[in-house]
Amino acid sequence: MRFEGRCWKFGDNIPTDRLVKSRYVFEPMEEIVKHVLEDLNPAFPVEVRPGDVVVAGRHFGQSSGRAIATKALRATGIGCVVAGTFARTFYRNCFEIGLPALEIEGIADLVSDGDQVGVDVARGTFTNLTTGVTRTVPPADPFLLEMLQEGGLIKLAARRPELFGSEAVRSS
């Protein structure tokens, strides 16, 4: 749950409709990923690399609770997403599909687009490797971290059916 890469900085109040435009939600993921965040930064879907980190201001992932937004963001290959605050449904969707997320108030003020950053989600640490600034916050709930380690909720349920009741796992 440690990542190091280029910072892709975005602002406040980014709705899921800006992550993935509604006209793409029924396309194959290979097509959707070509358009993630494209109207906010056209370079993002073209230049993002595995391990890069999306950093945003407040209310990232607001509006709809479309899980496709988190799935598409994960499919770009980013290591994690860090934001000042997340919409609650978006935040939970991140963990359920295995996309690491870390909430750090004021994070957008600590980075510039293109900075090199390091994140340890399990420890709650963020370091701007370009400037040397570090922030530490309490990490996510242990259950959410366990979900991440398993690769998402479905994989966790398969490994630990006692958490969900045997009927829930058999019917999935």
MODAHU-V863516 format. One record per pair of residues at least 24 apart in sequence whose ideal C-beta (glycine too) atoms are under 6 Angstrom apart, sorted by the first residue. I is the first residue (numbers start at 1). GAP is how many residues later the second one is. D is the distance in whole Angstrom. If there is no record, write none. Layout:
{{I/GAP/D} {I/GAP/D}}
//
This chain:
{{1/99/6} {1/120/4} {1/121/4} {2/118/5} {3/48/5} {3/50/6} {3/76/3} {3/77/5} {3/116/5} {4/114/4} {5/46/4} {5/47/4} {5/48/5} {5/74/6} {6/46/5} {7/46/6} {7/48/5} {7/104/5} {7/108/4} {7/110/5} {8/36/6} {8/46/5} {9/46/5} {9/102/6} {9/104/4} {10/30/6} {10/46/4} {11/46/5} {12/45/4} {12/46/5} {13/46/5} {14/42/6} {14/46/5} {15/47/5} {15/48/4} {16/45/6} {16/47/5} {16/48/5} {16/50/5} {16/53/4} {17/46/6} {19/50/4} {20/48/6} {20/49/5} {20/52/5} {25/43/5} {29/46/5} {32/40/5} {33/39/6} {33/42/5} {33/43/6} {36/36/5} {36/40/5} {48/28/5} {50/27/4} {51/28/4} {52/26/5} {53/26/6} {53/27/6} {53/64/5} {53/66/6} {54/24/6} {54/27/4} {55/27/5} {55/52/6} {55/56/5} {56/27/4} {57/27/5} {57/51/4} {58/26/4} {58/27/5} {59/26/6} {60/26/5} {61/25/5} {61/26/5} {61/29/3} {62/25/4} {65/24/4} {67/26/5} {70/24/5} {70/27/5} {70/29/5} {71/26/6} {74/25/4} {80/39/5} {80/41/6} {82/25/6} {84/24/6} {95/49/4} {95/52/5} {95/53/6} {96/56/6} {96/57/4} {97/55/5} {98/53/4} {98/54/4} {100/48/6} {104/31/5} {104/33/5}}
//
